[in-house]
Amino acid sequence: MQEMIQQLGELFLASVPTLILFIALVLAYQILVQGPLSKTLRERRARTDGAVEEANKAIAAAAARTEDYASKLRQARAEVFKAREQRLQQWAQERDAVLDKARKASIQKVLEARLGLEAEAAAARNVVLAGADQLAEQVVRAVMPATAGGSR
């Protein structure tokens, strides 16, 4: 057993330089590789996260502008539609006014023509009535001989 402990002691003493070299290598790795690599990765992650946040903000701003443009477009379309409706109503009113004026003018012309016809009919009736006496007298003369009636 003593020998075994002695061999273990020698083995341990022989492994001390390897152990020191291993620890030195781990420390060198920590200082020279892992530290700068971790720092670079942190910076990269921070930049990436910042870029993602900026991209999300830009997307949100673009969406807001798009909604604003869509709203303005809807308002412009509504205004155009309203102006068109007003123009159509104005044209309809103008058309109705022109039609009403033409209707009144035609009614007036019909009334004037009717009055003119009635006046002409009355004048013709008067002429016929005035001529009826003369015509009756001529008929009587023609039917009755001048000798029989004899008043003339």
C-alpha positions in Angstrom: 0.0 0.0 0.0 2.8 2.3 0.8 4.2 1.7 -2.6 0.9 2.5 -4.1 0.7 5.8 -2.2 4.2 6.6 -3.3 3.3 5.9 -7.0 0.2 8.0 -6.6 2.3 10.8 -5.1 4.8 10.6 -8.0 2.0 10.5 -10.5 0.4 13.5 -8.8 3.7 15.4 -8.8 4.2 14.5 -12.5 0.7 15.7 -13.3 1.1 19.0 -11.5 3.0 20.7 -14.5 0.2 19.3 -16.8 -2.4 20.6 -14.5 -0.7 24.0 -14.3 -0.4 24.1 -18.1 -4.1 23.1 -18.4 -5.2 25.8 -16.0 -2.9 28.3 -17.9 -4.5 27.2 -21.2 -8.0 27.6 -19.8 -7.2 31.0 -18.5 -5.6 32.0 -21.8 -8.6 30.7 -23.6 -10.9 32.7 -21.3 -8.8 35.9 -21.8 -7.8 35.6 -25.4 -10.8 33.8 -27.1 -13.9 33.5 -25.0 -13.9 37.1 -23.6 -13.6 38.9 -27.0 -15.9 36.3 -28.6 -18.5 36.8 -25.9 -18.2 40.6 -26.2 -18.5 40.4 -30.0 -21.6 38.2 -29.7 -23.2 40.6 -27.1 -22.6 43.5 -29.4 -23.9 41.6 -32.4 -27.0 40.6 -30.5 -27.5 44.2 -29.2 -27.2 45.5 -32.8 -29.5 42.8 -34.1 -32.1 43.5 -31.5 -31.8 47.2 -32.1 -32.1 46.7 -35.9 -35.2 44.5 -35.3 -36.7 47.1 -33.0 -36.0 49.8 -35.6 -37.5 47.6 -38.4 -40.6 47.0 -36.2 -40.9 50.8 -35.6 -40.5 51.4 -39.4 -43.1 48.8 -40.2 -45.5 50.3 -37.6 -44.9 53.8 -39.0 -45.4 52.5 -42.6 -48.7 50.9 -41.5 -49.8 54.1 -39.9 -49.0 56.1 -43.0 -50.8 53.5 -45.1 -53.8 53.8 -42.9 -53.6 57.6 -43.1 -53.3 57.5 -46.9 -56.2 55.0 -47.1 -58.3 57.3 -44.9 -57.5 60.4 -47.0 -58.3 58.4 -50.1 -61.7 57.3 -48.7 -62.4 61.0 -47.7 -61.4 62.2 -51.2 -63.6 59.6 -52.8 -66.5 60.6 -50.5 -66.0 64.2 -51.5 -65.9 63.4 -55.2 -69.0 61.3 -54.8 -70.7 64.1 -52.9 -69.7 66.7 -55.5 -71.0 64.4 -58.2 -74.3 63.9 -56.4 -74.6 67.6 -56.0 -73.9 68.2 -59.6 -76.4 65.6 -60.6 -79.0 67.1 -58.4 -78.3 70.6 -59.8 -78.6 69.3 -63.3 -81.9 67.5 -62.4 -83.2 70.8 -60.9 -82.1 72.8 -64.0 -83.8 70.2 -66.2 -86.9 70.2 -64.1 -86.9 74.0 -64.3 -86.5 74.0 -68.0 -89.2 71.4 -68.4 -91.6 73.3 -66.1 -90.9 76.5 -68.1 -91.6 74.7 -71.4 -94.7 73.1 -69.9 -96.0 76.4 -68.8 -95.2 78.0 -72.1 -97.0 75.2 -74.0 -100.0 75.5 -71.7 -100.0 79.2 -72.3 -99.8 78.6 -76.1 -102.6 76.1 -75.9 -104.8 78.5 -74.0 -104.0 81.3 -76.4 -104.8 79.0 -79.4 -108.1 77.9 -77.7 -109.1 81.5 -77.1 -108.2 82.3 -80.7 -110.2 79.3 -82.0 -113.2 80.3 -79.8 -113.0 83.9 -81.0 -112.8 82.6 -84.6 -115.7 80.3 -84.0 -117.7 83.1 -82.4 -116.9 85.3 -85.4 -117.8 82.5 -87.8 -121.1 81.9 -85.9 -121.9 85.6 -86.1 -121.2 85.6 -89.8 -123.3 82.5 -90.3 -126.1 84.0 -88.2 -125.9 87.2 -90.0 -125.9 85.4 -93.3 -128.7 83.1 -92.2 -131.3 85.9 -92.5 -130.2 86.7 -96.0 -130.0 83.0 -96.9 -133.5 82.4 -95.5 -134.8 85.3 -97.6 -133.1 83.9 -100.7 -134.5 80.5 -100.0 -138.0 81.9 -99.5 -137.7 83.8 -102.8 -136.4 80.8 -104.6 -139.1 78.5 -103.3 -142.0 80.8 -103.6 -142.5 82.6 -106.7 -142.4 86.3 -106.7 -146.0 86.6 -107.8 -147.4 84.4 -105.1 -145.8 86.0 -102.1 -146.2 89.3 -103.8 -145.1 91.6 -101.1 -142.4 93.0 -103.3 
